[in-house]
Amino acid sequence: MTPSMSPGPIYVTRKFTFSAAHHYWQPRWSAEENARAFGSLTVTHGHNYVLEVTLVGPVDPITGMVMDLAELKRVVGDSVIQRFDHADLNADPLFAGGQIPTTENLVRGLWDLLVPKLGGDRLHRLRLWEDPTFHVEYLGP
Amino acid sequence: MSGFRLTRAYHFSAGHRLASAALSEAENERVYGQCYRPHGHNYVVEVTLAGMAADLGALDAAVRRVLLERVDHYDLSGAVPALEGVITTGENLARTFWDWLAGALPPGSLERVAVIETANNSFEYRGETSRSPR
């Protein structure tokens, strides 16, 4: 007999890492304007990104889990890590429209890739660290 | 949610394995994979209280008495009577630790319990009985 436990949702967070290159360039601006706005970011460089994926949901009474984390690893691996690890973000279709691959734009793009796989009810938050000093959180549109 | 929230982190090390009595051995292996094997973690538990008047000494004493002394250097899946029948996933530990702590702390003060199983996995319970809309 399973002892009774507080009901209600649990927030599960798993961390993933990928390394990618990018540069900031707004084609509608002159080279001088780009240099003024983005400085050294106009030159291609890279980061070790850390993505924290937080799911929320009820705990399955049989398994004791919100979601099998091995399955989450497969989903994020297939949708995000394989695509962006050791890749140039500026060359990815996500930024084909000329959007600048800022952490803000990237985290929204990752949300759009993950939400159909994980479900809008279950995907609670993405936190994307560009480096250990800077991160952006996205809770969905 | 407004005002101050205070979070203190605690550590304990314990053994466990994930296995459900409702599942066969083959099903347990399939569902839990490597976690079906007896193993252990250096757990971190974060306890978050509402308000700035929290007495850290009292909090430490309560956490030590109702939580750390029960689990530190024990096998969670068999050697802790209070966890009898609990599949010791991070999800279930977060809820169980909440229940232990809520009874030992000033009523209404507990805001959040997070169980950090490894540097890559964490599980939080915020005392919600159902999910509030985003």
HADDOCK unambig.tbl for C-alpha pairs under 7 A between the chains (distance, minus, plus):
assign (segid A and resid 1 and name CA) (segid B and resid 85 and name CA) 6.34 0.50 0.50
assign (segid A and resid 2 and name CA) (segid B and resid 85 and name CA) 5.03 0.50 0.50
assign (segid A and resid 2 and name CA) (segid B and resid 86 and name CA) 6.09 0.50 0.50
assign (segid A and resid 3 and name CA) (segid B and resid 85 and name CA) 6.39 0.50 0.50
assign (segid A and resid 3 and name CA) (segid B and resid 86 and name CA) 6.73 0.50 0.50
assign (segid A and resid 5 and name CA) (segid B and resid 95 and name CA) 6.31 0.50 0.50
assign (segid A and resid 5 and name CA) (segid B and resid 96 and name CA) 6.14 0.50 0.50
assign (segid A and resid 6 and name CA) (segid B and resid 95 and name CA) 5.86 0.50 0.50
assign (segid A and resid 6 and name CA) (segid B and resid 99 and name CA) 6.84 0.50 0.50
assign (segid A and resid 7 and name CA) (segid B and resid 129 and name CA) 5.53 0.50 0.50
assign (segid A and resid 8 and name CA) (segid B and resid 128 and name CA) 5.47 0.50 0.50
assign (segid A and resid 8 and name CA) (segid B and resid 129 and name CA) 4.16 0.50 0.50
assign (segid A and resid 8 and name CA) (segid B and resid 130 and name CA) 4.89 0.50 0.50
assign (segid A and resid 8 and name CA) (segid B and resid 131 and name CA) 6.96 0.50 0.50
assign (segid A and resid 9 and name CA) (segid B and resid 128 and name CA) 6.57 0.50 0.50
assign (segid A and resid 9 and name CA) (segid B and resid 130 and name CA) 6.34 0.50 0.50
assign (segid A and resid 9 and name CA) (segid B and resid 131 and name CA) 6.22 0.50 0.50
assign (segid A and resid 10 and name CA) (segid B and resid 91 and name CA) 6.23 0.50 0.50
assign (segid A and resid 10 and name CA) (segid B and resid 123 and name CA) 6.62 0.50 0.50
assign (segid A and resid 10 and name CA) (segid B and resid 124 and name CA) 5.58 0.50 0.50
assign (segid A and resid 10 and name CA) (segid B and resid 125 and name CA) 5.07 0.50 0.50
assign (segid A and resid 11 and name CA) (segid B and resid 123 and name CA) 5.55 0.50 0.50
assign (segid A and resid 11 and name CA) (segid B and resid 124 and name CA) 4.84 0.50 0.50
assign (segid A and resid 11 and name CA) (segid B and resid 125 and name CA) 6.46 0.50 0.50
assign (segid A and resid 12 and name CA) (segid B and resid 122 and name CA) 5.75 0.50 0.50
assign (segid A and resid 12 and name CA) (segid B and resid 123 and name CA) 4.50 0.50 0.50
assign (segid A and resid 12 and name CA) (segid B and resid 124 and name CA) 6.40 0.50 0.50
assign (segid A and resid 13 and name CA) (segid B and resid 121 and name CA) 5.71 0.50 0.50
assign (segid A and resid 13 and name CA) (segid B and resid 122 and name CA) 5.08 0.50 0.50
assign (segid A and resid 13 and name CA) (segid B and resid 123 and name CA) 6.33 0.50 0.50
assign (segid A and resid 14 and name CA) (segid B and resid 120 and name CA) 5.33 0.50 0.50
assign (segid A and resid 14 and name CA) (segid B and resid 121 and name CA) 4.71 0.50 0.50
assign (segid A and resid 14 and name CA) (segid B and resid 122 and name CA) 6.59 0.50 0.50
assign (segid A and resid 15 and name CA) (segid B and resid 120 and name CA) 4.78 0.50 0.50
assign (segid A and resid 15 and name CA) (segid B and resid 121 and name CA) 6.68 0.50 0.50
assign (segid A and resid 59 and name CA) (segid B and resid 91 and name CA) 6.92 0.50 0.50
assign (segid A and resid 62 and name CA) (segid B and resid 20 and name CA) 6.74 0.50 0.50
assign (segid A and resid 62 and name CA) (segid B and resid 22 and name CA) 6.59 0.50 0.50
assign (segid A and resid 63 and name CA) (segid B and resid 20 and name CA) 6.43 0.50 0.50
assign (segid A and resid 64 and name CA) (segid B and resid 87 and name CA) 6.02 0.50 0.50
assign (segid A and resid 64 and name CA) (segid B and resid 89 and name CA) 5.98 0.50 0.50
assign (segid A and resid 64 and name CA) (segid B and resid 91 and name CA) 6.62 0.50 0.50
assign (segid A and resid 64 and name CA) (segid B and resid 92 and name CA) 6.15 0.50 0.50
assign (segid A and resid 65 and name CA) (segid B and resid 89 and name CA) 6.61 0.50 0.50
assign (segid A and resid 65 and name CA) (segid B and resid 91 and name CA) 6.11 0.50 0.50
